[in-house]
Amino acid sequence: AFLAQSMKETIQYDACDENSWDLIGGKYPLSNACGQLGQSYQDYHCSDEEKHMECAVDPDMSITAVTHAKWYGAPGPLFCGPKTEYSFTGTWDHSYECNKPWAD
């Protein structure tokens, strides 16, 4: 199912990486890279029949996606890194306008 969904999104959005699409409070959490819709990707495990293909989680790994969605307001590529380096991730606010001066 995972590979089928990946293939569908690859064709539909011309993306090799997962898109950030799970909005929370009208914003895209940067933590979507760790799981969307309440999922925790690092907690996924293979079935017993496929356990030999499972990789151990590397708690020190950092990785940045190459592709991302191109719709208006879409967040940039997903990024994931260790909590020891990134204790807070923030959000991507697609309604923010960069051409407006800062308000004091």
N, CA, C and O atoms as a GROMACS GRO file, in nm:
protein
  416
    1ALA      N    1   0.082  -0.119   0.000
    1ALA     CA    2   0.000   0.000   0.000
    1ALA      C    3   0.087   0.126   0.000
    1ALA      O    4   0.058   0.222  -0.071
    2PHE      N    5   0.194   0.124   0.081
    2PHE     CA    6   0.282   0.241   0.088
    2PHE      C    7   0.344   0.272  -0.048
    2PHE      O    8   0.346   0.386  -0.092
    3LEU      N    9   0.395   0.167  -0.115
    3LEU     CA   10   0.458   0.188  -0.246
    3LEU      C   11   0.356   0.231  -0.350
    3LEU      O   12   0.387   0.313  -0.437
    4ALA      N   13   0.235   0.178  -0.343
    4ALA     CA   14   0.130   0.219  -0.437
    4ALA      C   15   0.096   0.366  -0.417
    4ALA      O   16   0.081   0.438  -0.515
    5GLN      N   17   0.085   0.412  -0.292
    5GLN     CA   18   0.056   0.552  -0.264
    5GLN      C   19   0.172   0.640  -0.311
    5GLN      O   20   0.150   0.748  -0.366
    6SER      N   21   0.294   0.594  -0.288
    6SER     CA   22   0.411   0.670  -0.333
    6SER      C   23   0.410   0.686  -0.484
    6SER      O   24   0.438   0.794  -0.536
    7MET      N   25   0.379   0.579  -0.555
    7MET     CA   26   0.375   0.583  -0.702
    7MET      C   27   0.265   0.677  -0.749
    7MET      O   28   0.286   0.755  -0.842
    8LYS      N   29   0.149   0.672  -0.685
    8LYS     CA   30   0.037   0.759  -0.722
    8LYS      C   31   0.077   0.905  -0.707
    8LYS      O   32   0.055   0.985  -0.798
    9GLU      N   33   0.136   0.941  -0.593
    9GLU     CA   34   0.176   1.080  -0.571
    9GLU      C   35   0.291   1.120  -0.662
    9GLU      O   36   0.299   1.236  -0.705
   10THR      N   37   0.380   1.027  -0.694
   10THR     CA   38   0.490   1.057  -0.785
   10THR      C   39   0.436   1.097  -0.921
   10THR      O   40   0.482   1.194  -0.980
   11ILE      N   41   0.339   1.023  -0.971
   11ILE     CA   42   0.280   1.054  -1.101
   11ILE      C   43   0.192   1.177  -1.094
   11ILE      O   44   0.203   1.266  -1.179
   12GLN      N   45   0.105   1.184  -0.994
   12GLN     CA   46   0.008   1.293  -0.984
   12GLN      C   47   0.075   1.428  -0.963
   12GLN      O   48   0.033   1.528  -1.022
   13TYR      N   49   0.179   1.433  -0.878
   13TYR     CA   50   0.240   1.561  -0.843
   13TYR      C   51   0.382   1.578  -0.898
   13TYR      O   52   0.448   1.677  -0.867
   14ASP      N   53   0.428   1.484  -0.980
   14ASP     CA   54   0.564   1.489  -1.034
   14ASP      C   55   0.666   1.511  -0.922
   14ASP      O   56   0.752   1.598  -0.931
   15ALA      N   57   0.654   1.432  -0.817
   15ALA     CA   58   0.740   1.446  -0.699
   15ALA      C   59   0.798   1.310  -0.661
   15ALA      O   60   0.729   1.208  -0.666
   16CYS      N   61   0.923   1.310  -0.624
   16CYS     CA   62   0.986   1.186  -0.577
   16CYS      C   63   0.972   1.171  -0.426
   16CYS      O   64   0.985   1.061  -0.373
   17ASP      N   65   0.946   1.281  -0.358
   17ASP     CA   66   0.936   1.280  -0.212
   17ASP      C   67   0.792   1.308  -0.170
   17ASP      O   68   0.712   1.358  -0.250
   18GLU      N   69   0.760   1.277  -0.047
   18GLU     CA   70   0.626   1.303   0.004
   18GLU      C   71   0.601   1.453   0.013
   18GLU      O   72   0.690   1.530   0.048
   19ASN      N   73   0.477   1.491  -0.019
   19ASN     CA   74   0.437   1.631  -0.005
   19ASN      C   75   0.384   1.656   0.135
   19ASN      O   76   0.324   1.567   0.196
   20SER      N   77   0.405   1.776   0.184
   20SER     CA   78   0.348   1.818   0.312
   20SER      C   79   0.209   1.872   0.283
   20SER      O   80   0.196   1.978   0.222
   21TRP      N   81   0.106   1.802   0.327
   21TRP     CA   82  -0.030   1.844   0.296
   21TRP      C   83  -0.124   1.841   0.416
   21TRP      O   84  -0.241   1.877   0.404
   22ASP      N   85  -0.076   1.800   0.531
   22ASP     CA   86  -0.159   1.789   0.651
   22ASP      C   87  -0.160   1.924   0.724
   22ASP      O   88  -0.066   1.957   0.796
   23LEU      N   89  -0.268   2.001   0.706
   23LEU     CA   90  -0.283   2.131   0.773
   23LEU      C   91  -0.330   2.113   0.916
   23LEU      O   92  -0.417   2.031   0.944
   24ILE      N   93  -0.272   2.189   1.007
   24ILE     CA   94  -0.317   2.192   1.147
   24ILE      C   95  -0.329   2.339   1.185
   24ILE      O   96  -0.231   2.413   1.184
   25GLY      N   97  -0.448   2.380   1.219
   25GLY     CA   98  -0.472   2.520   1.253
   25GLY      C   99  -0.446   2.613   1.136
   25GLY      O  100  -0.404   2.727   1.157
   26GLY      N  101  -0.469   2.566   1.014
   26GLY     CA  102  -0.450   2.649   0.895
   26GLY      C  103  -0.305   2.663   0.850
   26GLY      O  104  -0.276   2.738   0.758
   27LYS      N  105  -0.213   2.590   0.914
   27LYS     CA  106  -0.072   2.597   0.878
   27LYS      C  107  -0.017   2.455   0.860
   27LYS      O  108  -0.073   2.359   0.912
   28TYR      N  109   0.093   2.445   0.786
   28TYR     CA  110   0.160   2.317   0.766
   28TYR      C  111   0.270   2.300   0.870
   28TYR      O  112   0.370   2.372   0.863
   29PRO      N  113   0.257   2.208   0.966
   29PRO     CA  114   0.366   2.187   1.063
   29PRO      C  115   0.490   2.133   0.992
   29PRO      O  116   0.480   2.044   0.908
   30LEU      N  117   0.605   2.187   1.025
   30LEU     CA  118   0.728   2.135   0.968
   30LEU      C  119   0.752   1.991   1.014
   30LEU      O  120   0.827   1.917   0.951
   31SER      N  121   0.689   1.954   1.124
   31SER     CA  122   0.701   1.816   1.174
   31SER      C  123   0.625   1.716   1.088
   31SER      O  124   0.627   1.597   1.118
   32ASN      N  125   0.557   1.762   0.982
   32ASN     CA  126   0.491   1.668   0.890
   32ASN      C  127   0.592   1.569   0.832
   32ASN      O  128   0.554   1.459   0.791
   33ALA      N  129   0.719   1.607   0.829
   33ALA     CA  130   0.822   1.516   0.780
   33ALA      C  131   0.833   1.392   0.868
   33ALA      O  132   0.879   1.288   0.822
   34CYS      N  133   0.790   1.402   0.992
   34CYS     CA  134   0.798   1.289   1.086
   34CYS      C  135   0.672   1.205   1.086
   34CYS      O  136   0.669   1.096   1.144
   35GLY      N  137   0.567   1.254   1.021
   35GLY     CA  138   0.440   1.182   1.014
   35GLY      C  139   0.324   1.278   0.995
   35GLY      O  140   0.322   1.385   1.056
   36GLN      N  141   0.229   1.239   0.912
   36GLN     CA  142   0.111   1.320   0.889
   36GLN      C  143  -0.012   1.241   0.932
   36GLN      O  144  -0.008   1.118   0.938
   37LEU      N  145  -0.120   1.312   0.962
   37LEU     CA  146  -0.246   1.250   1.007
   37LEU      C  147  -0.226   1.164   1.131
   37LEU      O  148  -0.285   1.057   1.142
   38GLY      N  149  -0.144   1.212   1.224
   38GLY     CA  150  -0.123   1.143   1.351
   38GLY      C  151  -0.030   1.022   1.344
   38GLY      O  152  -0.017   0.948   1.441
   39GLN      N  153   0.034   1.003   1.230
   39GLN     CA  154   0.125   0.890   1.215
   39GLN      C  155   0.266   0.927   1.263
   39GLN      O  156   0.302   1.044   1.265
   40SER      N  157   0.343   0.828   1.302
   40SER     CA  158   0.483   0.845   1.336
   40SER      C  159   0.562   0.752   1.246
   40SER      O  160   0.566   0.631   1.269
   41TYR      N  161   0.626   0.808   1.144
   41TYR     CA  162   0.694   0.726   1.044
   41TYR      C  163   0.806   0.641   1.104
   41TYR      O  164   0.831   0.530   1.056
   42GLN      N  165   0.873   0.691   1.206
   42GLN     CA  166   0.982   0.611   1.263
   42GLN      C  167   0.931   0.490   1.340
   42GLN      O  168   1.009   0.401   1.374
   43ASP      N  169   0.802   0.486   1.369
   43ASP     CA  170   0.746   0.372   1.440
   43ASP      C  171   0.689   0.265   1.346
   43ASP      O  172   0.636   0.164   1.393
   44TYR      N  173   0.700   0.286   1.216
   44TYR     CA  174   0.656   0.184   1.121
   44TYR      C  175   0.750   0.064   1.127
   44TYR      O  176   0.871   0.080   1.143
   45HIS      N  177   0.694  -0.054   1.116
   45HIS     CA  178   0.775  -0.175   1.114
   45HIS      C  179   0.724  -0.268   1.006
   45HIS      O  180   0.605  -0.268   0.973
   46CYS      N  181   0.814  -0.348   0.953
   46CYS     CA  182   0.778  -0.448   0.852
   46CYS      C  183   0.709  -0.566   0.919
   46CYS      O  184   0.725  -0.593   1.038
   47SER      N  185   0.631  -0.637   0.837
   47SER     CA  186   0.569  -0.761   0.886
   47SER      C  187   0.679  -0.863   0.912
   47SER      O  188   0.793  -0.845   0.868
   48ASP      N  189   0.645  -0.968   0.981
   48ASP     CA  190   0.745  -1.072   1.012
   48ASP      C  191   0.807  -1.129   0.884
   48ASP      O  192   0.926  -1.160   0.882
   49GLU      N  193   0.726  -1.142   0.778
   49GLU     CA  194   0.777  -1.196   0.652
   49GLU      C  195   0.878  -1.102   0.585
   49GLU      O  196   0.964  -1.146   0.509
   50GLU      N  197   0.867  -0.972   0.614
   50GLU     CA  198   0.953  -0.874   0.549
   50GLU      C  199   1.052  -0.808   0.646
   50GLU      O  200   1.121  -0.712   0.610
   51LYS      N  201   1.059  -0.859   0.768
   51LYS     CA  202   1.144  -0.803   0.872
   51LYS      C  203   1.291  -0.794   0.828
   51LYS      O  204   1.363  -0.704   0.871
   52HIS      N  205   1.335  -0.886   0.743
   52HIS     CA  206   1.474  -0.887   0.697
   52HIS      C  207   1.508  -0.765   0.611
   52HIS      O  208   1.626  -0.737   0.587
   53MET      N  209   1.407  -0.692   0.564
   53MET     CA  210   1.430  -0.572   0.481
   53MET      C  211   1.424  -0.443   0.562
   53MET      O  212   1.448  -0.335   0.509
   54GLU      N  213   1.391  -0.454   0.691
   54GLU     CA  214   1.373  -0.334   0.774
   54GLU      C  215   1.507  -0.276   0.815
   54GLU      O  216   1.599  -0.349   0.852
   55CYS      N  217   1.516  -0.144   0.809
   55CYS     CA  218   1.636  -0.073   0.854
   55CYS      C  219   1.613  -0.018   0.994
   55CYS      O  220   1.502   0.024   1.028
   56ALA      N  221   1.716  -0.017   1.073
   56ALA     CA  222   1.707   0.042   1.207
   56ALA      C  223   1.697   0.194   1.193
   56ALA      O  224   1.752   0.253   1.100
   57VAL      N  225   1.627   0.257   1.286
   57VAL     CA  226   1.616   0.402   1.288
   57VAL      C  227   1.750   0.461   1.332
   57VAL      O  228   1.808   0.418   1.431
   58ASP      N  229   1.799   0.559   1.256
   58ASP     CA  230   1.922   0.629   1.291
   58ASP      C  231   1.883   0.759   1.361
   58ASP      O  232   1.841   0.853   1.293
   59PRO      N  233   1.894   0.769   1.494
   59PRO     CA  234   1.848   0.888   1.566
   59PRO      C  235   1.931   1.014   1.536
   59PRO      O  236   1.890   1.124   1.574
   60ASP      N  237   2.044   0.999   1.469
   60ASP     CA  238   2.128   1.115   1.437
   60ASP      C  239   2.117   1.158   1.291
   60ASP      O  240   2.187   1.251   1.249
   61MET      N  241   2.031   1.093   1.214
   61MET     CA  242   2.021   1.121   1.071
   61MET      C  243   1.946   1.251   1.044
   61MET      O  244   1.848   1.282   1.112
   62SER      N  245   1.992   1.327   0.946
   62SER     CA  246   1.921   1.443   0.893
   62SER      C  247   1.905   1.422   0.743
   62SER      O  248   1.996   1.373   0.676
   63ILE      N  249   1.789   1.460   0.690
   63ILE     CA  250   1.765   1.445   0.547
   63ILE      C  251   1.667   1.551   0.500
   63ILE      O  252   1.573   1.586   0.572
   64THR      N  253   1.690   1.602   0.380
   64THR     CA  254   1.601   1.700   0.319
   64THR      C  255   1.549   1.644   0.188
   64THR      O  256   1.626   1.590   0.108
   65ALA      N  257   1.419   1.655   0.166
   65ALA     CA  258   1.359   1.608   0.042
   65ALA      C  259   1.412   1.690  -0.075
   65ALA      O  260   1.462   1.801  -0.057
   66VAL      N  261   1.402   1.635  -0.193
   66VAL     CA  262   1.446   1.704  -0.314
   66VAL      C  263   1.329   1.775  -0.381
   66VAL      O  264   1.343   1.889  -0.426
   67THR      N  265   1.216   1.708  -0.387
   67THR     CA  266   1.098   1.766  -0.453
   67THR      C  267   0.993   1.806  -0.350
   67THR      O  268   0.997   1.764  -0.234
   68HIS      N  269   0.898   1.887  -0.396
   68HIS     CA  270   0.785   1.926  -0.311
   68HIS      C  271   0.670   1.970  -0.400
   68HIS      O  272   0.688   1.991  -0.520
   69ALA      N  273   0.552   1.984  -0.341
   69ALA     CA  274   0.434   2.023  -0.417
   69ALA      C  275   0.451   2.162  -0.478
   69ALA      O  276   0.525   2.245  -0.425
   70LYS      N  277   0.381   2.186  -0.587
   70LYS     CA  278   0.393   2.313  -0.658
   70LYS      C  279   0.264   2.396  -0.654
   70LYS      O  280   0.255   2.499  -0.720
   71TRP      N  281   0.163   2.351  -0.576
   71TRP     CA  282   0.041   2.431  -0.572
   71TRP      C  283   0.066   2.560  -0.496
   71TRP      O  284   0.162   2.569  -0.419
   72TYR      N  285  -0.019   2.662  -0.518
   72TYR     CA  286  -0.002   2.792  -0.456
   72TYR      C  287   0.000   2.778  -0.304
   72TYR      O  288  -0.091   2.718  -0.246
   73GLY      N  289   0.102   2.832  -0.240
   73GLY     CA  290   0.113   2.827  -0.095
   73GLY      C  291   0.171   2.698  -0.040
   73GLY      O  292   0.179   2.680   0.081
   74ALA      N  293   0.213   2.609  -0.130
   74ALA     CA  294   0.267   2.479  -0.085
   74ALA      C  295   0.397   2.498  -0.008
   74ALA      O  296   0.478   2.583  -0.044
   75PRO      N  297   0.417   2.419   0.098
   75PRO     CA  298   0.541   2.426   0.173
   75PRO      C  299   0.660   2.376   0.090
   75PRO      O  300   0.642   2.306  -0.009
   76GLY      N  301   0.778   2.414   0.132
   76GLY     CA  302   0.899   2.367   0.067
   76GLY      C  303   0.922   2.220   0.096
   76GLY      O  304   0.838   2.155   0.158
   77PRO      N  305   1.034   2.166   0.052
   77PRO     CA  306   1.064   2.025   0.074
   77PRO      C  307   1.066   1.989   0.223
   77PRO      O  308   1.110   2.068   0.307
   78LEU      N  309   1.019   1.869   0.254
   78LEU     CA  310   1.021   1.821   0.392
   78LEU      C  311   1.165   1.802   0.439
   78LEU      O  312   1.254   1.770   0.360
   79PHE      N  313   1.186   1.822   0.567
   79PHE     CA  314   1.317   1.805   0.630
   79PHE      C  315   1.298   1.732   0.760
   79PHE      O  316   1.202   1.757   0.833
   80CYS      N  317   1.389   1.643   0.790
   80CYS     CA  318   1.382   1.570   0.916
   80CYS      C  319   1.522   1.564   0.978
   80CYS      O  320   1.620   1.542   0.908
   81GLY      N  321   1.530   1.584   1.108
   81GLY     CA  322   1.656   1.579   1.178
   81GLY      C  323   1.636   1.539   1.323
   81GLY      O  324   1.522   1.532   1.369
   82PRO      N  325   1.744   1.513   1.394
   82PRO     CA  326   1.732   1.466   1.532
   82PRO      C  327   1.678   1.574   1.626
   82PRO      O  328   1.708   1.692   1.611
   83LYS      N  329   1.598   1.531   1.722
   83LYS     CA  330   1.542   1.625   1.820
   83LYS      C  331   1.651   1.694   1.903
   83LYS      O  332   1.629   1.803   1.955
   84THR      N  333   1.766   1.631   1.914
   84THR     CA  334   1.875   1.693   1.990
   84THR      C  335   1.924   1.820   1.921
   84THR      O  336   1.977   1.910   1.988
   85GLU      N  337   1.908   1.830   1.790
   85GLU     CA  338   1.948   1.950   1.716
   85GLU      C  339   1.830   2.042   1.686
   85GLU      O  340   1.848   2.163   1.672
   86TYR      N  341   1.710   1.984   1.674
   86TYR     CA  342   1.591   2.060   1.636
   86TYR      C  343   1.479   2.030   1.735
   86TYR      O  344   1.392   1.947   1.707
   87SER      N  345   1.481   2.096   1.848
   87SER     CA  346   1.381   2.068   1.951
   87SER      C  347   1.245   2.130   1.918
   87SER      O  348   1.142   2.088   1.971
   88PHE      N  349   1.244   2.231   1.830
   88PHE     CA  350   1.120   2.298   1.790
   88PHE      C  351   1.122   2.312   1.638
   88PHE      O  352   1.224   2.351   1.581
   89THR      N  353   1.009   2.281   1.573
   89THR     CA  354   1.009   2.285   1.427
   89THR      C  355   0.930   2.400   1.366
   89THR      O  356   0.965   2.446   1.258
   90GLY      N  357   0.825   2.448   1.431
   90GLY     CA  358   0.747   2.558   1.375
   90GLY      C  359   0.650   2.514   1.267
   90GLY      O  360   0.617   2.396   1.255
   91THR      N  361   0.604   2.613   1.188
   91THR     CA  362   0.505   2.586   1.084
   91THR      C  363   0.538   2.663   0.957
   91THR      O  364   0.613   2.761   0.958
   92TRP      N  365   0.480   2.616   0.847
   92TRP     CA  366   0.485   2.687   0.719
   92TRP      C  367   0.350   2.755   0.706
   92TRP      O  368   0.247   2.689   0.694
   93ASP      N  369   0.350   2.888   0.709
   93ASP     CA  370   0.226   2.965   0.702
   93ASP      C  371   0.207   3.015   0.560
   93ASP      O  372   0.270   3.112   0.518
   94HIS      N  373   0.122   2.947   0.485
   94HIS     CA  374   0.101   2.982   0.344
   94HIS      C  375   0.026   3.113   0.326
   94HIS      O  376   0.020   3.164   0.214
   95SER      N  377  -0.031   3.169   0.432
   95SER     CA  378  -0.103   3.296   0.420
   95SER      C  379  -0.015   3.417   0.449
   95SER      O  380  -0.058   3.531   0.431
   96TYR      N  381   0.108   3.393   0.495
   96TYR     CA  382   0.200   3.502   0.526
   96TYR      C  383   0.244   3.571   0.397
   96TYR      O  384   0.274   3.504   0.298
   97GLU      N  385   0.247   3.703   0.396
   97GLU     CA  386   0.288   3.778   0.278
   97GLU      C  387   0.421   3.846   0.305
   97GLU      O  388   0.432   3.933   0.391
   98CYS      N  389   0.522   3.806   0.231
   98CYS     CA  390   0.657   3.859   0.250
   98CYS      C  391   0.671   4.004   0.205
   98CYS      O  392   0.765   4.072   0.245
   99ASN      N  393   0.578   4.052   0.123
   99ASN     CA  394   0.590   4.187   0.071
   99ASN      C  395   0.530   4.294   0.163
   99ASN      O  396   0.524   4.411   0.126
  100LYS      N  397   0.484   4.253   0.282
  100LYS     CA  398   0.430   4.350   0.378
  100LYS      C  399   0.535   4.378   0.483
  100LYS      O  400   0.600   4.286   0.532
  101PRO      N  401   0.553   4.507   0.520
  101PRO     CA  402   0.654   4.539   0.622
  101PRO      C  403   0.617   4.479   0.757
  101PRO      O  404   0.500   4.454   0.787
  102TRP      N  405   0.719   4.456   0.838
  102TRP     CA  406   0.699   4.401   0.971
  102TRP      C  407   0.616   4.498   1.055
  102TRP      O  408   0.637   4.619   1.051
  103ALA      N  409   0.524   4.444   1.130
  103ALA     CA  410   0.443   4.526   1.220
  103ALA      C  411   0.508   4.526   1.357
  103ALA      O  412   0.551   4.421   1.406
  104ASP      N  413   0.517   4.641   1.418
  104ASP     CA  414   0.574   4.651   1.553
  104ASP      C  415   0.467   4.639   1.657
  104ASP      O  416   0.496   4.644   1.777
   0.00000   0.00000   0.00000
